[in-house]
Each structure stands twice: as structure tokens, then as C-alpha cells.
Amino acid sequence: MTELLLIGASGLAREVLSVLHENGDARSVAIVDDQAALTGTSLDGALVVGGLTHVARHPTAQLLVCVGNGAARAALVERLTGQGITPDRYATLVHPAAVVPTSCRVGTGSILLACVVLTADVHLGNHVVIMPNVTLTHGNRVESFATLCAGVAVGGDAHIGVGAYIGMNASIRERTRIGAAAVIGMGAAVLADVPSAQTWVGVPAQRMLATARPNRSGAGARGPRG
């Protein structure tokens, strides 16, 4: 029987397990996680068998990285590459209720959950996570390790960079570019390009600047009010 190892005992792993169970997937499923306290426990019926080094004991198993944070997914893939894991070992999970036309491409290791819709000529990189009810339209490009939360809608010919995080129910205007590792807040309406590694929130979305921490007297960086 084909084995499938889920990397990470996470909420995303629970989402994946639900898809596998509901659709009668015949693969034998187990979980690896570096938290030693989890070894021997189960997550929604799947046994946590050990840490990441345990992958070496399953040389023919397929792998699926189930960590919601894109940077963490990338770090795990890098560690697995160091263990000799090649791209062909990674599984791709597409929910049966997702719409993926033949003009679209989904990269290895990616996860598409229920009611995701790709319309035409949409390309997803590797290890992309797309949560339920996301709509990606013509010409969209989503780079590797990006995460799109539930309800996101992306206009045509938009580009989402490596490791970007798009919060729940955010909307992205057509032909907009979201930079690598950028974060878009929940419900944001993005009307302009977002540079790499910035956080944008609101309607219309604007850059969120870091808030100064109060000093020991309780006053902010600008001093006490008065």
C-alpha cells in the first residue's frame, strides 16, 4: 500500500486528513513532527510517528508539507532536500470540489481545498496552500510557498510572490503584484502593488507601520500626552 507522510501535526494537516477520509483515499497516512511530546499520539486518526528524521525510514512514502506558514514550509522543504528528498517525492492534494481547468498548472506539493476555482491559465508554484472558496482568475501567477486563506478573490493577471500570505476574504485588483513574503490582512482590498515583505491592511489596503512600544513610564515614543 502506498504511504503518505504529512509533515506537521497542524490544523492544515487536519484539513488534509478530512479530504483524504471523505474521499476514501487508500493510502496509509502517518504524520511526522519534531515536537517530541507528540510522538505516539494521533491527530484525527493519523499516528504521529516521530520527527523529520523519521522520513528516512519511509523511502518510498509520498510527502505533503502541512504547515500554514509559507516560510516554515520552505524551511522544512530545505531540510528535507538536505536529507536527499527530491521533488518527485512530494504529493499534491486537490479537493474533488476544486475547479482546475486543463489550461491551469498546479505545482508539486501544493494543497487546494474545497470549492477553490481556477478559471483560465492560472499557474501555481510548488508547495502553495489554497484554502476553501478562493477564486483565481485568468492569468494569475502564484509563486511557491504562498498561502491564500479562505474566501480570497484575485483579479486577472495578478501576481503573488514567493511566500506571500493573503488573509481571509481579501480581494486583489487585476494586474496587481504582491511581493515576496508580503502579508495582506483579512478583508483587505488591494488596489496597488505591494512591495516585498510589507504588511498591508484595510479598504483600500495601505501599508501597516510598526507601532512603537511604550517606554517604562507607559508613554509612547513621542512622550506623554498633555
C-alpha positions as CSV (number, residue, x, y, z in Angstrom):
1,M,0.0,0.0,0.0
2,T,1.3,3.5,-0.9
3,E,2.3,5.6,2.2
4,L,1.7,9.3,2.6
5,L,3.6,11.2,5.3
6,L,2.1,14.5,6.4
7,I,4.8,16.9,7.6
8,G,3.5,18.8,10.6
9,A,0.8,17.9,13.1
10,S,-1.1,21.1,12.4
11,G,-4.6,22.5,11.6
12,L,-3.7,22.2,7.9
13,A,-2.9,18.6,8.4
14,R,-6.4,18.2,9.9
15,E,-7.8,19.8,6.7
16,V,-5.9,17.4,4.5
17,L,-6.9,14.4,6.6
18,S,-10.5,15.4,6.2
19,V,-10.2,15.5,2.4
20,L,-8.5,12.1,2.4
21,H,-11.1,10.4,4.7
22,E,-14.1,11.9,3.0
23,N,-12.9,10.7,-0.4
24,G,-11.8,7.2,0.5
25,D,-8.1,7.7,-0.2
26,A,-6.5,4.3,0.0
27,R,-3.0,5.5,1.1
28,S,-1.7,4.7,4.5
29,V,-1.3,8.0,6.3
30,A,1.0,9.0,9.1
31,I,2.4,12.3,10.5
32,V,5.9,13.4,11.3
33,D,6.5,16.3,13.6
34,D,9.6,17.5,15.5
35,Q,7.7,18.1,18.7
36,A,8.8,15.0,20.7
37,A,5.8,15.1,23.0
38,L,3.5,14.4,20.1
39,T,5.2,11.1,19.1
40,G,2.8,8.2,19.6
41,T,-0.2,10.5,19.7
42,S,-2.8,10.7,17.0
43,L,-4.3,13.6,15.0
44,D,-7.8,12.8,13.7
45,G,-6.9,9.1,13.4
46,A,-3.4,9.5,12.0
47,L,-0.4,8.5,14.1
48,V,2.5,10.8,14.8
49,V,5.4,8.5,14.2
50,G,8.4,10.8,15.1
51,G,10.4,13.8,13.9
52,L,11.6,14.8,10.5
53,T,14.5,12.4,10.5
54,H,11.8,9.6,10.6
55,V,11.2,10.3,6.9
56,A,14.3,8.3,6.1
57,R,12.6,5.2,7.4
58,H,10.0,5.5,4.7
59,P,12.0,5.7,1.5
60,T,9.0,5.2,-0.8
61,A,6.5,7.3,1.0
62,Q,4.9,10.4,-0.6
63,L,5.3,13.6,1.4
64,L,3.0,16.6,1.9
65,V,4.1,19.6,4.0
66,C,1.2,20.6,6.1
67,V,2.4,23.9,7.7
68,G,0.4,27.0,7.2
69,N,3.2,29.5,7.3
70,G,5.0,29.7,3.9
71,A,8.4,30.5,5.4
72,A,8.1,27.5,7.7
73,R,7.1,25.3,4.7
74,A,10.1,26.5,2.8
75,A,12.4,25.7,5.7
76,L,11.0,22.2,6.0
77,V,11.5,21.5,2.3
78,E,15.0,22.8,2.5
79,R,15.7,20.4,5.5
80,L,14.2,17.5,3.5
81,T,16.3,18.4,0.5
82,G,19.3,18.1,2.8
83,Q,18.1,14.6,3.6
84,G,18.1,13.7,-0.1
85,I,14.4,14.2,-0.7
86,T,13.8,15.0,-4.4
87,P,10.8,16.9,-5.8
88,D,9.2,13.8,-7.2
89,R,8.6,12.5,-3.6
90,Y,6.0,15.3,-2.9
91,A,2.3,14.6,-3.3
92,T,-0.2,17.3,-4.5
93,L,-3.7,17.4,-3.0
94,V,-6.6,18.9,-4.9
95,H,-10.1,18.6,-3.4
96,P,-12.6,16.9,-5.8
97,A,-14.8,20.0,-5.4
98,A,-12.0,22.3,-6.7
99,V,-12.1,23.5,-10.3
100,V,-8.8,23.2,-12.2
101,P,-9.2,23.5,-16.0
102,T,-6.6,22.0,-18.2
103,S,-5.1,25.4,-19.1
104,C,-4.0,25.8,-15.4
105,R,-1.0,24.3,-13.7
106,V,-0.6,23.3,-10.1
107,G,2.9,22.8,-8.7
108,T,4.1,19.8,-6.8
109,G,3.4,19.7,-3.0
110,S,0.5,22.2,-3.3
111,I,-2.8,21.9,-1.5
112,L,-6.1,23.1,-2.9
113,L,-9.1,22.7,-0.6
114,A,-12.9,22.6,-1.3
115,C,-14.5,25.0,-3.8
116,V,-11.3,26.6,-5.0
117,V,-11.8,27.9,-8.5
118,L,-9.1,28.4,-11.1
119,T,-10.6,29.9,-14.2
120,A,-8.0,30.0,-17.1
121,D,-4.3,30.0,-17.5
122,V,-3.6,30.1,-13.7
123,H,-0.2,28.9,-12.6
124,L,0.6,27.8,-9.1
125,G,4.2,27.2,-7.9
126,N,5.3,24.4,-5.6
127,H,4.0,24.0,-2.0
128,V,1.3,26.6,-2.4
129,V,-1.7,26.4,0.0
130,I,-5.1,27.5,-1.2
131,M,-7.9,27.4,1.5
132,P,-11.6,26.9,0.7
133,N,-13.6,29.2,-1.6
134,V,-10.7,31.0,-3.2
135,T,-11.1,32.3,-6.7
136,L,-8.1,32.8,-9.0
137,T,-8.8,34.2,-12.4
138,H,-7.2,34.4,-15.9
139,G,-3.5,34.8,-16.0
140,N,-2.9,34.7,-12.3
141,R,0.6,33.6,-11.2
142,V,1.1,32.4,-7.6
143,E,4.7,31.7,-6.7
144,S,5.9,28.8,-4.5
145,F,5.2,28.7,-0.7
146,A,2.4,31.4,-1.0
147,T,-0.7,30.9,1.2
148,L,-4.2,32.1,0.2
149,C,-6.7,31.9,3.0
150,A,-10.4,31.2,2.7
151,G,-12.5,33.4,0.5
152,V,-9.7,35.3,-1.3
153,A,-10.5,36.7,-4.7
154,V,-7.8,37.6,-7.2
155,G,-8.4,39.7,-10.3
156,G,-7.0,38.7,-13.7
157,D,-3.3,38.8,-14.5
158,A,-2.3,39.5,-10.8
159,H,1.0,38.1,-9.5
160,I,1.5,36.8,-6.0
161,G,5.1,36.4,-4.9
162,V,7.1,33.7,-3.2
163,G,5.9,33.0,0.4
164,A,3.2,35.8,0.3
165,Y,0.3,35.4,2.7
166,I,-3.1,36.6,1.7
167,G,-5.6,36.9,4.6
168,M,-9.2,35.6,4.7
169,N,-11.6,37.3,2.3
170,A,-9.0,39.7,0.9
171,S,-9.5,41.0,-2.6
172,I,-6.7,41.8,-5.1
173,R,-7.3,44.0,-8.1
174,E,-6.4,42.8,-11.6
175,R,-2.8,43.2,-12.8
176,T,-1.6,43.9,-9.2
177,R,1.7,42.5,-7.9
178,I,2.1,41.2,-4.4
179,G,5.8,41.0,-3.4
180,A,7.6,38.0,-1.9
181,A,6.8,37.5,1.8
182,A,4.2,40.2,1.8
183,V,1.2,39.9,4.1
184,I,-2.3,41.1,3.2
185,G,-4.7,41.4,6.1
186,M,-8.1,39.9,6.4
187,G,-10.8,41.6,4.3
188,A,-8.3,44.0,2.7
189,A,-8.9,45.4,-0.8
190,V,-5.6,45.7,-2.6
191,L,-5.7,48.3,-5.4
192,A,-2.0,48.9,-5.9
193,D,1.3,46.9,-6.0
194,V,2.5,45.7,-2.6
195,P,6.3,45.6,-2.1
196,S,8.1,42.5,-0.7
197,A,7.9,41.8,3.0
198,Q,5.4,44.6,3.7
199,T,2.1,44.2,5.6
200,W,-1.0,45.9,4.1
201,V,-4.4,46.1,5.6
202,G,-7.7,47.9,5.2
203,V,-10.1,49.1,2.5
204,P,-8.4,50.3,0.4
205,A,-5.3,48.5,1.6
206,Q,-2.4,50.6,2.9
207,R,0.9,49.7,4.5
208,M,0.7,48.9,8.2
209,L,3.6,50.5,10.0
210,A,5.0,49.1,13.2
211,T,3.6,50.6,16.4
212,A,6.1,52.0,18.8
213,R,6.2,50.2,22.1
214,P,5.6,52.2,25.2
215,N,8.5,53.1,27.5
216,R,8.7,52.1,31.1
217,S,6.6,55.1,32.2
218,G,3.8,54.0,29.9
219,A,4.4,56.8,27.4
220,G,4.8,56.1,23.7
221,A,7.8,57.1,21.6
222,R,6.6,60.6,21.3
223,G,6.3,61.1,25.0
224,P,3.2,61.5,27.2
225,R,0.2,63.3,26.1
226,G,-0.5,66.7,27.6
